[in-house]
Amino acid sequence: MRQRHGVRHSVRHGMRHRVWIAACLLLVLAFALRVGSIEHQPLHYDEGNNVYFGRLTFTGLLQETIRTSDTDPGGHRYALGFWMDAAGPSPFSIRLFSVAFSLLSVALTYRLARQLRLSTAASLIAAGLMAISPYAIDYGQQAKGYAMGAALALASWWCWFRLMNGVGNRGWKVIASGYIIVTAAMIGTHFYTVLVLGMQWVWALGAGRIHLSPRSWRNWVMGLGLQILAVLPGVVWLTYTLSSSLHGSVMISTDVPPLNPIEFWQFNLSEMSVGRFASLMLKLAGAIVFSALAVWGAASLWRTPDKVHRTAFWFGAALLVALLGAFVLQLRISFYSPRFLLFALPSLAILVAQPLASVAQPTGRRWVVAGLAAAGLSLAGMLALFIAPVDPELEMRGLIAQLRPYLRRDDAALGGYIWIQGLVESYAPETRGSLTWYEDRYSTDTLDALMRPVARHPRVWSFNFRRNPDAPDSLSVQWLKERGAEAGRFAAPSMQTVLFDLRFDGAGDANAIKSVAFHPSIQLDTARLNLQASTSQASAGDSIPILLRWTTTRPITEDLSIFVHLIGPDGQLIAQSDSAAVNGLAPSFTWAAGQPIADRRAILLPAHIAPGRYTVRVGLYRRSDQVRLQTSAGAGSGADSAEIGQIDIVSAKPTE
């Protein structure tokens, strides 16, 4: 007898050991799938927003949410801020924060499935579906609140199960407090997660944990009371932000009409099964196969003779609450995405896992093909995710990499959207705290007043998203052109970034030259390199402001371009500034005789320029034939330009 007991104990111990190994392998697989391609896609606008909000204090977060009419609660952003303080704001770091919650969802799915009395095989399959789900991987790789909300929803479910199944007096207080905290934090990640509260009541009523009897009133009062306490922080947040959030909802609403029930089913189930990057046919197949498996899983759980699996059935059936609630909401709010329902994926995974766990049984062999189809669809969805082309509109990595060597402490930056600041601070963390940002939203009435603080900075970076910086309606750029000098221009498919140097007022003329005549009637009266403390030194990556003053003795009919060239010690052209006067605002054919033209210029020294002495030369050429105008020096070497100074390039200045 003792020997048989020892054998059974050994078998159970061996089984637990194998299950533990399988669970660990699933977590390793989930981690590898999420981290392996974590930086394949560039940061999204929403991720830039989250970096921006995450750097604020709680009061600042609330104020900025109201000011910007943002529609999201602040829970995820506030938590992300603590993470960034510890691990930094790099794209890998901020996305790793979501990976951690996505892994937690895999582990909690297994634990909840076992608590719902599913078999070990079905529980492992449910966790495995979460591990390899393209839907879960995708949003587990993004610095957004969906993965955090899904993990917190599972933690809320775990507390709910424990409370409804009954715990001791001492344990009740701990579990109840935990439920309030994780549920409040869950709602703080995204308002759609409030549907979890309804899902929990469907489970409690369907699984028989609450009855319409006197003995169940304790559970009724406890459940409602705890949910009210959990919702209170979100209600307080909405008290302050509701008006601005509604305004923001109107701004981001689309013209797409609401989905009908069939479209809504396909839209959500296809992404839940194979992800958003799969082809249309693959999405349709995924929606059909996973829906069929979910229905069969629900039926098999319901038909269990001893009814021990009814609790799992009602947990899976709660998926309908999320889908129906989201369907009603999208009828009223035109902006909707299946990612809002990531918290409902475990319900689908547990339903689908049930028939897949029965394929080894004679009654379940008919589902072998469906199981293989589900696995194949998930793998195809993963492949589509991993090889998905990069959206060129989002690709800012190359642009910001070009900017980094030229960014300097005390520079200002103008951006029309707050996410631009978040992207720059993530891709270039050294700018956090050193680059002062201003919101580029001006009207003709407010332009001068709002640009004055910007003009106090020596240099200004203008970030123009989907906007031509040279267009007349680019008010801030036109203002900077009139008062500063364009030093450099960098471009991405959807973004043009222009650097302006404003260091012209109050500079001495220790580096000035005077009076160079260009044939036939143009005079360069003054040329001055505005270098620090009347020295002639600069570092790689610096910009060199140059002030030119021109006059003409008669009107000019030709379209002339002014060039400023930086010539290396070997006589090679290193950098240049070619344009009409005043950053293109004063072409030569507009010059009046005898009227001085103050032409501000700037040369951006290349990031990898070698140390040495460099020469700055100035001249003019006709745009029509590119022929340079001659100076009064006549023909010969250097007669088509004038040397206005020399610069000693010292070792490169580290990016601050």
C-alpha positions in Angstrom: 0.0 0.0 0.0 2.8 2.4 0.9 4.6 1.4 -2.2 1.6 2.2 -4.4 1.2 5.5 -2.6 4.8 6.3 -3.2 4.5 5.5 -6.9 1.4 7.8 -7.2 3.3 10.5 -5.3 6.3 10.1 -7.6 4.0 10.2 -10.7 2.3 13.4 -9.5 5.6 15.0 -8.6 7.0 14.1 -12.1 3.8 15.5 -13.7 4.1 18.8 -11.8 7.7 19.0 -12.8 6.9 18.5 -16.5 4.1 21.1 -16.3 6.4 23.6 -14.6 9.0 23.1 -17.4 6.3 23.4 -20.1 5.0 26.7 -18.5 8.5 28.1 -18.3 9.2 27.2 -21.9 6.0 29.0 -22.9 7.1 32.1 -21.1 10.6 31.9 -22.8 8.9 31.5 -26.2 6.5 34.4 -25.4 9.5 36.6 -24.4 11.5 35.7 -27.5 8.6 36.4 -29.8 8.0 39.8 -28.3 11.5 41.0 -27.9 13.0 39.5 -31.1 11.3 42.1 -33.3 10.5 44.7 -30.7 12.1 47.5 -32.7 11.1 46.4 -36.2 8.3 49.0 -36.4 9.1 52.6 -35.6 7.4 54.4 -32.7 3.8 55.3 -33.3 2.3 58.7 -32.7 0.5 57.3 -29.6 3.8 56.0 -28.2 5.3 59.5 -28.7 2.3 60.9 -26.7 2.9 58.4 -23.9 6.6 59.4 -23.7 5.6 63.0 -23.5 2.9 62.5 -20.8 5.1 60.0 -18.9 7.7 62.7 -18.2 5.1 64.8 -16.3 4.1 64.9 -12.6 0.6 63.7 -11.8 -0.7 67.3 -11.7 1.1 68.1 -14.9 -0.3 65.0 -16.5 -3.9 66.0 -15.6 -3.4 69.6 -16.8 -1.8 68.5 -20.1 -4.6 65.9 -20.7 -7.1 68.7 -20.4 -5.1 71.2 -22.4 -4.5 68.8 -25.3 -8.0 67.3 -25.2 -6.5 63.8 -24.9 -9.0 61.0 -24.5 -6.9 58.5 -22.5 -6.8 58.1 -18.7 -3.4 58.6 -17.1 -2.7 55.3 -15.3 -0.4 53.7 -17.9 1.4 57.0 -18.6 2.0 57.7 -15.0 3.4 54.1 -14.4 5.5 54.4 -17.6 7.0 57.6 -16.2 8.4 55.7 -13.2 9.7 53.1 -15.6 11.4 55.7 -17.8 13.0 57.2 -14.7 14.6 53.9 -13.9 15.3 52.4 -17.4 15.3 55.4 -19.7 13.0 56.5 -22.5 14.6 54.6 -25.4 12.2 52.7 -27.8 13.5 49.3 -26.5 13.0 50.3 -22.9 9.5 51.8 -23.1 8.3 48.8 -25.2 9.9 46.3 -22.7 7.5 47.8 -20.1 4.6 46.4 -22.2 6.4 43.1 -22.9 6.6 42.5 -19.1 2.8 42.9 -18.8 2.2 40.7 -21.9 4.3 37.9 -20.3 2.3 38.4 -17.1 -0.9 37.8 -19.1 0.4 34.5 -20.4 1.2 33.3 -16.9 -2.1 34.5 -15.5 -4.1 32.9 -18.3 -2.7 29.5 -17.3 -3.3 30.2 -13.6 -6.9 31.3 -14.2 -7.6 28.3 -16.4 -6.5 26.0 -13.7 -8.6 27.9 -11.2 -11.5 27.4 -13.5 -10.9 23.7 -13.3 -9.7 23.2 -16.8 -7.3 20.3 -17.4 -3.6 20.9 -17.4 -3.5 20.3 -21.1 -6.2 22.8 -21.8 -4.7 25.4 -19.5 -1.3 25.1 -21.1 -2.9 25.4 -24.6 -4.8 28.5 -23.5 -1.5 30.0 -22.2 0.2 28.9 -25.4 -2.4 30.7 -27.5 -1.7 33.8 -25.6 2.1 33.3 -26.1 1.9 33.0 -29.9 -1.1 35.2 -30.6 -0.1 37.8 -33.2 -2.7 40.1 -31.6 -1.1 39.8 -28.2 2.5 40.0 -29.5 1.7 43.1 -31.6 0.3 45.1 -28.7 2.7 43.6 -26.3 5.5 45.3 -28.3 4.0 48.8 -28.2 4.5 51.4 -25.6 0.8 51.7 -25.1 -1.6 50.8 -22.3 -3.3 47.8 -23.9 -0.9 45.1 -22.6 -0.9 46.6 -19.1 -4.7 46.8 -19.1 -5.0 43.1 -20.2 -2.7 41.9 -17.5 -4.5 44.0 -14.8 -7.8 42.7 -16.1 -6.6 39.1 -15.5 -5.4 40.1 -12.0 -8.8 41.6 -11.4 -10.4 38.4 -12.5 -8.2 36.3 -10.2 -9.3 38.5 -7.2 -12.9 38.3 -8.3 -12.8 34.5 -8.5 -11.3 34.3 -5.0 -13.8 36.6 -3.5 -16.8 34.9 -5.1 -15.5 31.4 -4.1 -15.1 32.5 -0.5 -12.0 33.3 1.4 -11.2 33.6 5.1 -11.8 36.8 7.1 -8.2 37.7 7.1 -7.7 36.7 3.5 -10.8 38.6 2.4 -9.4 41.9 3.3 -6.2 41.3 1.4 -7.9 40.0 -1.7 -10.6 42.8 -1.6 -7.9 45.5 -1.3 -6.0 43.9 -4.2 -9.2 43.8 -6.3 -9.8 47.5 -5.8 -6.2 48.5 -6.6 -5.7 46.4 -9.7 -9.2 47.1 -11.1 -8.8 50.9 -10.6 -5.4 50.7 -12.3 -6.9 48.6 -15.1 -9.6 51.3 -15.8 -6.8 53.9 -15.6 -5.1 52.3 -18.6 -8.1 52.5 -21.0 -11.8 53.3 -20.4 -12.9 50.3 -22.5 -11.7 48.0 -19.7 -14.7 49.0 -17.7 -16.5 46.3 -19.7 -14.6 43.8 -17.5 -16.9 44.7 -14.6 -19.9 43.6 -16.6 -18.0 40.4 -17.7 -17.4 39.5 -14.1 -21.1 39.8 -13.2 -22.0 37.5 -16.1 -19.6 35.0 -14.8 -20.7 35.3 -11.2 -24.4 34.9 -12.1 -23.9 32.2 -14.7 -21.5 30.1 -12.6 -23.9 30.2 -9.7 -21.7 32.2 -7.4 -24.5 34.7 -6.8 -28.2 33.7 -6.5 -31.4 35.6 -5.9 -31.5 34.4 -2.3 -30.8 35.9 1.1 -27.5 34.0 1.4 -26.2 35.7 -1.7 -26.8 39.2 -0.6 -23.3 39.4 1.0 -21.7 38.6 -2.4 -24.0 41.2 -4.1 -23.1 43.9 -1.7 -19.4 43.0 -1.7 -19.2 42.8 -5.5 -21.0 46.1 -6.1 -19.2 47.9 -3.3 -15.8 46.8 -4.4 -16.5 47.8 -8.0 -17.8 51.2 -7.0 -14.6 51.8 -5.0 -12.5 50.6 -8.0 -14.3 52.9 -10.4 -14.1 56.0 -8.2 -10.6 57.1 -9.3 -11.7 56.9 -12.9 -14.9 59.0 -12.1 -12.7 61.6 -10.4 -10.5 61.7 -13.5 -13.5 62.1 -15.8 -14.9 64.9 -13.6 -11.9 67.0 -14.6 -11.4 65.7 -18.2 -14.8 64.8 -19.5 -15.4 68.0 -21.4 -11.9 68.1 -23.0 -12.1 64.3 -23.7 -15.4 64.7 -25.6 -13.8 67.5 -27.6 -10.8 65.3 -28.4 -13.1 62.4 -29.4 -14.8 64.7 -31.9 -11.3 65.8 -33.3 -10.1 62.2 -33.8 -13.5 60.8 -35.0 -13.4 59.4 -38.5 -15.9 59.6 -41.3 -16.2 55.8 -41.4 -19.8 54.7 -40.7 -20.4 52.4 -37.8 -19.9 48.6 -38.5 -22.9 46.3 -38.8 -22.9 43.1 -36.7 -21.3 40.9 -39.4 -18.6 43.5 -40.1 -17.9 44.0 -36.4 -17.6 40.2 -35.8 -15.1 39.9 -38.7 -13.2 43.0 -37.7 -12.6 41.9 -34.2 -12.3 38.1 -34.4 -10.0 38.3 -37.4 -7.5 40.6 -35.6 -7.9 38.6 -32.4 -7.0 35.4 -34.3 -4.3 36.5 -36.8 -3.5 40.1 -36.1 -3.8 43.3 -38.0 -1.1 42.7 -40.6 -2.5 39.5 -42.1 -4.1 39.5 -45.6 -7.9 39.9 -46.0 -8.4 36.2 -46.8 -6.2 35.2 -43.9 -8.3 37.4 -41.6 -11.5 35.9 -42.8 -10.2 32.4 -42.4 -9.0 33.2 -38.9 -12.3 34.7 -37.9 -14.2 31.6 -39.1 -11.8 29.0 -37.6 -11.4 30.6 -34.2 -15.1 31.3 -34.0 -15.9 27.7 -34.7 -13.4 26.5 -32.2 -14.8 28.9 -29.6 -18.4 27.7 -30.2 -17.3 24.1 -29.9 -15.3 24.8 -26.8 -18.3 26.5 -25.2 -20.5 23.6 -26.1 -18.1 21.0 -24.7 -17.6 23.0 -21.5 -21.4 23.2 -21.1 -21.9 19.5 -21.7 -19.5 18.4 -19.0 -21.4 15.8 -17.0 -20.3 16.9 -13.5 -20.7 20.6 -14.5 -17.3 21.4 -13.0 -16.4 23.3 -16.2 -19.4 25.6 -16.1 -17.3 28.3 -14.5 -14.9 28.1 -17.5 -17.8 28.3 -19.8 -19.1 31.5 -18.3 -15.6 33.0 -18.3 -15.5 32.3 -22.0 -19.1 33.5 -22.6 -18.2 36.8 -21.0 -16.4 37.5 -24.2 -19.8 38.4 -25.6 -20.2 41.2 -23.0 -17.0 42.8 -24.3 -18.0 42.4 -28.0 -21.6 43.6 -27.5 -20.5 46.5 -25.3 -17.8 47.6 -27.8 -20.4 47.2 -30.7 -22.8 49.6 -28.9 -20.0 52.1 -28.2 -18.8 52.1 -31.7 -22.3 53.0 -32.9 -21.9 56.3 -31.0 -18.1 56.9 -31.2 -16.8 56.5 -34.7 -13.2 56.0 -33.6 -12.8 52.3 -32.7 -10.1 49.6 -33.0 -10.0 45.9 -32.0 -6.9 46.7 -29.9 -9.3 48.2 -27.3 -10.5 44.7 -26.5 -7.1 43.0 -25.8 -8.3 42.4 -22.3 -10.9 40.0 -23.7 -8.4 37.7 -25.5 -8.0 35.2 -22.5 -11.7 34.5 -22.7 -11.4 33.5 -26.4 -8.2 31.6 -25.6 -9.8 29.4 -22.9 -12.8 28.6 -25.2 -10.5 27.6 -28.1 -8.2 25.6 -25.9 -10.9 23.2 -24.8 -11.5 21.5 -28.2 -7.8 21.7 -29.0 -7.0 19.8 -25.7 -9.4 17.0 -26.7 -7.8 16.1 -30.1 -6.0 13.2 -28.4 -9.4 11.7 -27.4 -11.5 9.6 -29.8 -14.3 12.2 -29.7 -12.0 15.0 -30.3 -10.1 13.7 -33.3 -12.4 15.4 -35.7 -10.9 18.6 -34.5 -7.3 17.7 -35.5 -7.7 19.6 -38.8 -9.2 22.6 -37.0 -6.4 22.6 -34.5 -3.8 22.4 -37.2 -5.6 25.2 -39.1 -5.6 27.4 -35.9 -1.9 26.8 -35.4 -1.2 27.5 -39.0 -3.2 30.7 -39.0 -1.5 31.9 -35.9 1.9 31.2 -37.4 0.9 33.0 -40.6 -0.3 35.9 -38.6 3.0 36.0 -36.7 5.0 35.9 -40.0 2.8 38.8 -41.4 3.6 40.8 -38.2 7.3 40.2 -38.3 7.8 41.0 -42.0 5.2 43.8 -42.1 6.6 46.8 -44.1 7.4 49.9 -42.2 4.9 52.7 -42.6 7.0 55.5 -44.2 4.9 58.2 -42.5 6.0 56.9 -39.1 9.6 56.3 -39.9 11.5 59.1 -38.1 14.5 57.0 -36.9 16.8 58.1 -39.7 15.8 61.7 -39.4 16.4 61.9 -35.7 19.7 60.0 -36.1 20.8 62.7 -38.5 19.8 65.5 -36.0 21.5 64.1 -32.9 25.1 65.3 -33.6 23.8 68.8 -34.1 21.5 69.2 -31.1 22.9 71.5 -28.5 21.9 72.5 -25.0 19.7 75.6 -24.9 18.3 74.9 -28.3 14.6 75.4 -28.7 12.3 73.1 -30.7 8.9 73.9 -32.3 6.5 71.1 -32.9 2.8 71.2 -33.9 2.1 67.9 -32.0 3.2 66.8 -28.6 4.0 63.3 -29.9 6.9 64.8 -31.8 8.6 65.8 -28.6 8.0 62.3 -27.3 9.6 60.7 -30.3 12.6 62.9 -30.2 13.1 62.3 -26.5 12.8 58.5 -27.0 15.1 58.3 -30.0 17.5 60.9 -28.6 17.3 60.6 -24.8 20.1 63.1 -24.3 17.7 65.9 -25.4 15.4 65.3 -22.4 15.8 68.4 -20.2 18.3 70.1 -22.6 16.0 70.9 -25.5 13.2 73.3 -24.7 10.0 72.6 -26.6 7.3 75.0 -27.7 4.0 74.1 -29.3 3.8 75.4 -32.9 0.2 76.4 -33.1 0.1 80.1 -34.0 -2.3 82.5 -35.6 -1.5 85.9 -37.1 -2.8 87.6 -33.9 -0.7 85.5 -31.5 2.5 84.9 -33.5 4.7 87.7 -32.3 3.8 87.3 -28.6 4.2 83.5 -28.6 7.4 83.5 -30.6 9.2 86.0 -28.2 10.2 83.3 -25.7 11.3 81.1 -28.6 13.6 83.8 -29.9 15.5 84.0 -26.7 17.2 80.8 -27.6 20.3 80.9 -29.7 18.9 78.3 -32.2 15.5 76.9 -33.0 14.5 73.5 -34.6 11.3 73.6 -36.5 9.6 70.2 -36.9 7.0 70.3 -39.7 4.8 67.3 -39.9 2.9 67.0 -43.2 3.6 70.7 -43.8 5.7 72.5 -46.3 7.9 74.8 -44.1 8.3 77.2 -47.1 4.5 77.7 -47.5 3.1 81.1 -46.5 0.8 79.6 -43.9 3.8 78.2 -42.0 3.7 81.2 -39.8 6.5 80.3 -37.3 8.9 79.4 -40.1 8.3 82.6 -41.9 8.8 84.5 -38.6 12.2 82.8 -38.1 13.2 83.4 -41.7 12.8 87.1 -41.1 14.8 87.2 -38.0 17.3 84.4 -38.2 19.2 82.2 -40.7 18.5 78.8 -41.9 21.4 76.6 -40.9 20.3 73.2 -42.0 17.4 71.1 -43.3 16.7 67.5 -42.7 13.8 65.5 -44.2 11.8 62.3 -43.7 8.8 61.2 -45.8 6.3 63.0 -43.6 8.6 65.4 -41.7 10.8 68.3 -42.6 13.0 69.7 -39.9 14.7 73.1 -40.3 17.4 74.5 -38.0 17.5 78.3 -37.5 20.4 80.3 -36.0 19.3 83.5 -34.2 22.7 84.7 -32.9 22.9 88.0 -34.8 22.0 90.8 -32.3 24.7 92.5 -30.4 27.6 90.8 -32.0 30.9 92.6 -32.4 32.6 93.0 -35.7 36.0 91.6 -34.9 35.7 89.1 -37.8 34.1 91.6 -40.2 35.4 92.6 -43.6 34.1 95.6 -45.6 33.4 96.6 -49.1 33.7 94.0 -51.8 32.2 94.9 -55.2 30.6 92.4 -57.5 30.1 93.2 -61.2 28.2 95.1 -62.4 26.5 97.0 -59.6 26.3 95.0 -56.3 28.3 95.8 -53.2 29.0 93.5 -50.3 29.3 96.3 -47.7 29.9 94.1 -44.6 30.5 90.4 -43.9 30.8 89.2 -40.3 31.3 85.8 -38.8 29.4 85.9 -35.5 31.7 83.7 -33.5 31.9 83.5 -29.7 34.1 86.1 -27.9 35.7 87.3 -31.1 37.5 84.1 -31.5 37.6 82.0 -34.7 37.0 78.6 -33.2 34.1 76.2 -33.6 33.4 72.5 -33.2 32.1 69.8 -35.4 28.3 70.0 -35.5 28.2 73.7 -34.6 26.4 76.3 -36.8 28.3 79.4 -37.8 26.1 82.6 -38.1 27.2 85.0 -40.8 25.8 88.5 -41.3 26.1 90.0 -44.9 25.0 93.5 -45.9 24.4 94.2 -49.6 23.5 97.2 -51.6 23.1 97.8 -55.3 23.5 101.0 -57.3 20.7 100.1 -59.7 17.7 97.7 -59.8 18.6 94.1 -60.6 16.5 92.3 -63.2 18.2 88.9 -62.9 17.5 86.2 -60.3 20.7 85.8 -58.4 21.5 83.3 -55.7 24.0 84.1 -52.9 26.4 81.4 -51.8 28.5 81.0 -48.7 31.0 78.2 -48.9 33.2 76.6 -46.3 36.5 75.5 -47.9 38.7 72.9 -46.3 42.5 73.1 -45.9 42.8 71.0 -49.1 40.6 73.4 -51.1 37.6 71.1 -51.1 34.0 72.4 -50.5 32.9 71.1 -47.1 29.6 72.9 -46.4 27.5 75.6 -48.0 24.5 77.9 -47.9 23.0 78.7 -51.3 19.7 80.7 -51.6 18.3 84.1 -52.3 18.8 86.8 -49.6 17.0 86.7 -46.3 16.4 82.9 -46.5 14.7 83.3 -49.8 12.4 86.1 -48.8 14.2 88.9 -50.6 15.2 87.7 -54.1 17.6 89.9 -56.0 15.1 91.3 -58.5 13.2 92.9 -55.5 16.3 94.9 -54.3 15.9 98.7 -54.6 18.8 100.9 -55.5 20.6 102.2 -52.5 18.6 100.2 -50.0 20.7 97.9 -47.7 19.8 94.3 -47.5 20.7 92.5 -44.2 21.2 88.9 -45.2 21.5 86.5 -42.3 23.3 83.2 -43.1 24.4 80.2 -41.2 26.7 77.2 -42.1 26.2 73.9 -40.3 29.6 72.2 -39.7 29.4 68.5 -40.6 29.4 66.2 -37.7 32.5 64.4 -38.8 34.5 67.4 -40.0 38.3 67.1 -39.4 40.1 69.6 -37.1 41.9 72.3 -39.0 41.7 75.8 -40.4 38.8 76.4 -42.9 38.0 79.4 -45.1 34.6 81.0 -45.6 34.0 82.6 -49.1 30.9 84.5 -50.4 29.7 85.1 -53.9 26.7 85.3 -56.2 25.6 83.4 -59.4 22.8 83.7 -61.9 20.2 81.0 -61.4 19.5 80.8 -65.1 23.0 79.6 -66.2 24.8 79.1 -62.8 27.5 81.6 -63.9 29.1 83.4 -61.0 29.5 87.2 -60.8 33.1 88.5 -60.8 34.5 90.7 -58.1 36.3 94.0 -58.6 39.5 92.0 -58.4 39.0 91.0 -62.0 39.7 87.7 -63.7 41.8 85.0 -62.1 41.7 82.6 -59.2 39.2 83.7 -56.5 37.8 86.6 -58.5 34.3 85.1 -58.4 34.0 85.1 -54.6 35.4 86.9 -51.6 37.0 85.5 -48.6 35.3 86.8 -45.4 37.1 84.9 -42.7 38.7 81.8 -41.4 37.5 79.2 -38.8 39.6 76.9 -36.7 37.8 73.6 -36.2 38.7 72.0 -32.9 37.8 68.5 -31.7 34.2 67.5 -32.0 31.9 68.7 -29.2 30.0 65.8 -27.5 26.3 65.9 -27.9 24.7 67.4 -24.8 
